[in-house]
Amino acid sequence: MFKKIYVPVDNSDYSDASVNLAVAFAKKFASLLVGSHVYAAKMHDVRFKQMEYTLPEEYQDEVELEKQRRIHDTLITMGLQLISDSYLDVMQKICLKENIPFEAKMPEGKHFIKLVEDIQSSGYDLVIMGALGMGAVKDSLLGGVCERVVRRIQTDVLVVRNIRPVEEQRGHILVGIDGSPESFAGLKTAIQVGKAFNRHVEAVGVYDPYLHYVVFNSVVNVLTERASKTFRFKEQEQLHEEVIDTGLAKIYQSHLEVARTIAKEDHNYDLKITLLDGKAFEKILQYTRKTQPWLLVLGRIGVHSESDMDIGSNTENLLRLAPCNVLLSSQRYVPKVDVKAEETVVWTQEALDRMEKAPPLIKGIARTAVHRFALERGHSVITESVIEGAMDTFMPGRSAERMTRVAKEVAAQTVLEGNAVKTYICEDCGYAAREQQPVKCPVCGVGSDRFQMVDKDALQNIAAQEGGVSEERTFDGVRLQWSDQAKKALRNVPRGYMRRNVKARIEKSARTQKIDTITNEFAMRIVNESMDDASAIREDAPELRAVSQARGTADPAQGEAFESPFEWTTDARERLNLVPAGFMRNITKSRVEQRAQEAALETINLEFAAQVIEDGRSLANEVLGSYYQQDEHAGEVGAQAK
């Protein structure tokens, strides 16, 4: 499988980890290892010439200057070659000890250029290189050489982030599946690596039902009244909630089912599959932090990418941010079901004309969905009626019919709001059904026992216990009830775009699950996910870290969790709880604990906490001023709405 593995080295910690991982791969796959170190003698020659004017006067003579140039060139070239030889000698000794064939290369020139030239011309099966090099600093995420090489090659590359000894590394292999040939090729690679290293493999797919809602929510306030009527936000959102979102879930679930079939038929492997909803790179990043895999395998480009693209946006984000080793698959594998469809199924001209009307971004995925539907039902010719059947399967309810029934459904919703409506939510994929518990989930296929009933009256009772409810209207006029604690939970999120984005996600999740009352528990789940992602992605943002670290803070009288590395006395916690809940209290708690750490304290008492809070009063007053101004404005708007 990996007969020839290329390993760039530079004597950094990540380089050493790459060598050790490459040796482990070579032992499993009987590979030849090629070590390479690029040295830049010409760059030093240019620097020397630029600095010649600073030499002492006795060296400024033309003859003497030429002599010094020759001496410098010889010494620099020999010195850099000796350094390269030393770096590669370390790798060679390890290979000799493990009886692994080894080849050394020492090209001269610009680092990434020479690496790319060698990789493109030498037919390597895999490149293993460190995410960072000798120039790494504290906040580095991805080294410049690594990034430039990854963008310019079409060879599978394993980017090393875990620098612990290979034998101490734990975790499984996680594969991102989006229906692209690159992701399916990555799956096959992952299974073979998993078998070799005795690590189980899991496939994860992500579909995003939230993006359009966030966009609609932001656009509605800037369009003219005429444009808004033309765009028909209410109908668009109804269409997404009733048709498109469920269809997307089914299509991405089908990609995972195909992946499971590939694993079983081609590798005799029982593959675990997981479907998530949200922004693809964000949800996979969050999932890697939760499950802590050893290796994340991704297609270099995604299902919507052009073939000549260097790297897909989701893959690029995960390459930078994933806390584990990342393998980018450049190979392509088209599943047998899709190969068979292309070879054996023909399309009528009417069906082709119908498919041409599909938006360019979804045309490929729609064609694949129709192919799979046709093969499952034994069709050899795809007609318009077959496309109709596929649409009914992947997008139940049919968009055209839904568009004509919007008025009736809105009226029916008004009636339902006065009655107790039961909603059944699939615990595996989040699909929601009203009134009647499904026998089988139409998205992920689990049985009725995996559905949880959510009762409208029960939610309203919970909301009443959480300080009462207040009604808010969404951008398209749908009314949602928010408990007082749920609204306070939203204030944990910093103001501005981030809070608006999280609020939109909460609203969309409630609407997707057909829940019209938002409780504290429902809101906090999304707030926590968003803050975890933000604090990890923006590690330089202290306010996000403070909010993320301090979310466990709560009123001790309520018996909720209070997470802290310090022991807080009861009166100190009571003093802290006098600070307004949410952002301000979290920041204050973080500041007190930071001062306690500086003072080498283990216990925080009332006197210490009060002093720190008093020291920061001026800052607190400034922030509180803007906090209450916004809160009062929100109250005025709410009063006007009523």
C-alpha positions, 0 to 999 in steps of 0.5 A: 500500500505505502511502498515508498514514503517521503519524510522531510526533516529539519531537526524540530520536534515535529520532524522527529515525530514524523520520522518515528511515525514513518518508521512505524508505517514502514514496519507495518507496510514494508516501505522504503523511507526517503528522508529529505532536508533542503539547504539554502546556500544561495540565500546565504550567498545573497545575504553576504553580498548585501552585507559586503559594505559593512566589511572592514576597509582592508577587505574592500579591495576587489581582489580581497573581496572576491577571495572572501566571497569564495571562502564564504561560499565554500564554508557555507555550502560545506557547513549546510551540507554537513548539517543536512547530512547530520539530520539525515544520519539520525533517520538513517541510523533508526532505519538501520536498527529497524532493518528498513530500507532508506534513501537520503536526499539533500537538494539545495534551494528554496525549501517548499519549492524543492520538496514539491519538485521532488514529490511531484517527480518521484512517485511517492505513495505517502508524504509524512511531515510535521505540521510545524518546523524550527520556526514555530512559535507559541501561537503557530497552527500550521507551518509555512513550508507544510502549508505550501507543500500541501497545496501544491502536491497531489500525493496523500500527505499525513501531517503530524501534530502528535509529537508523543512517542508513537507507542504512547499515542491512543485513539481511533481513526476518524474519516470525514465522508461527504460523498466525494470520491476523495473521501471514499478513497480516504475511507479505504486508506483509513481502514487499511491503516486501522487494521495495520495499527489495530485501531477502530475506524469511524466515519462521520458525515455533516449536513448544514441546515442552519446556514440559510437561516442565519443568512435569511435572518441577516438579510431580511433587515437590509432588503427593501419591502418590495425585495422582501416580498419578491424573495418570500422569506416565509415560503423559503423558510417553510420550504427548507424546514419541511423539505430541503433540510430533511432531504439533505439529512437523507442524502448525507446519511446515504453517503454514510451507508455507502461508506459502510457498504464499502467497508463491509464488501471490500474490507470485511469491516464493520464501520461505525457511522455518525451523522452530525448537523451544522457547519462541516469543519466546525462539527468535525472539529468539535467531534475530534475534541470530544472523541480524541482520535489518533488520526483524522482522514479527509478528502483533499477536496470536497463534493462541491469542489472543482477538480483543479482546486488545491484544497477544500475550505473545510479540509483547510480549516481542519488541517489548521485546527484539528488537535490530532494527526491529519491525513489528506487523501488525494486519491479518488474512489467511486463506489461500485453503486455509482460506477454501476449506475454510470455504466448501466443506467441511461437517462431520457432526454426529458430527465436530463433536461429536468436535471439541468434545472438543478442549481450547479452546486447541488447538481452532482449530489442530486445526480448521485441520489437519483442513480442510487434510487434507480439501482435500488429499485431495479430501473435501467432507464431514468425517466422524469417519473424516476426523478419524481420518485427520488425526490419523494424519497429524499425530499418528502412533501415535494417542494412545489406542493409545499409552496402552494400550501403555505397559507393553509399550514400557517393557518393550521399552525395558529390553531395548533398553538392553542393545543397540546402538541406532542413532538417525537425527536430521533435521538440519533439524527434529530429528525422530528415528527409531530403527533404520531411516533414514527415506526422508523426514522426516515433519515437514519433508519433507527426504530421507534424506541430511539424517539423521545417524546417532547410535550408542549405543555411540559416544556411550558411548565419548565419554562414557567419554573425558569422565570416565566416566558416571553414571546419573540418573533423570528424574521419570517413572523414565527412566534417562539417562547423563550424562558427567562433563564434561556435568555440569560443563557444567551448573554453568556455569548459575547455581543455582536455577530457571535451572539446573533449567530448563536441565537439564530442557531437556537431558533433554527434548532427549535423550529427544526425539532418543532419545539415552540418553547425554548428552555434553559437546557435547550439554549445552553446546549447550543451556547456551550457548543458554540463557546467551546468552538470559539474559545478553541479556535480563537485561543488569543481571545481571553474573553472567550476563554474566560466564558468557556472556562467559567460556564460551570459558575452558578448560584450555590443556592440552586445546587448547580455545578461550580467548577474551579481549580480553587476552593471557594469559601461560601461567602466568597461565592456569594460575593461573586454571585452579586456580579451580574450573571453571564459574561460579567460574572465569568470574567470576574471569576476568571480574574479572581482565580488568576490573581489567586494563582499569582498569589499561590493561594489554594483557597479563595476567601471573601476578603480576597475575592472582594479586594480583587472585585473592588480593584476591577470596579472601574472596568466593571462599571464601564462594561456594565454600563453598556450591558444595561444599556443594551438590556434596557433597549431590548426591554423597550423593543419587547414592550413595543412589540407587545 
